Amino acid sequence: MHPAGDYKIAQDEERIEGLSWLAYRRTATYIHLPSIAQGNRLRRIVRIEPTALADLLAATNATQEPSRERHRKP
């Protein structure tokens, strides 16, 4: 487990040939993590499934949304 924070995300893409417009397909998604054993000076690049990344971001966004108070009419 890594602490909450900002992490760099990189995606590899390849061009889809044979189309009449320019299009790319994602081939891999990577997250850059600090190496826990070596401190913050070294980093590891780890492949992550896009669906797992989307789930993590959704969970993070759900916990960071400001609470909205409901106002009652007198």
Summary of the structure (lengths in Angstrom):
residues: 74
radius of gyration: 19.0
end to end distance: 48.3
largest distance: 65.0
contacts: 111
relative contact order: 0.17
helix: 20%
strand: 31%
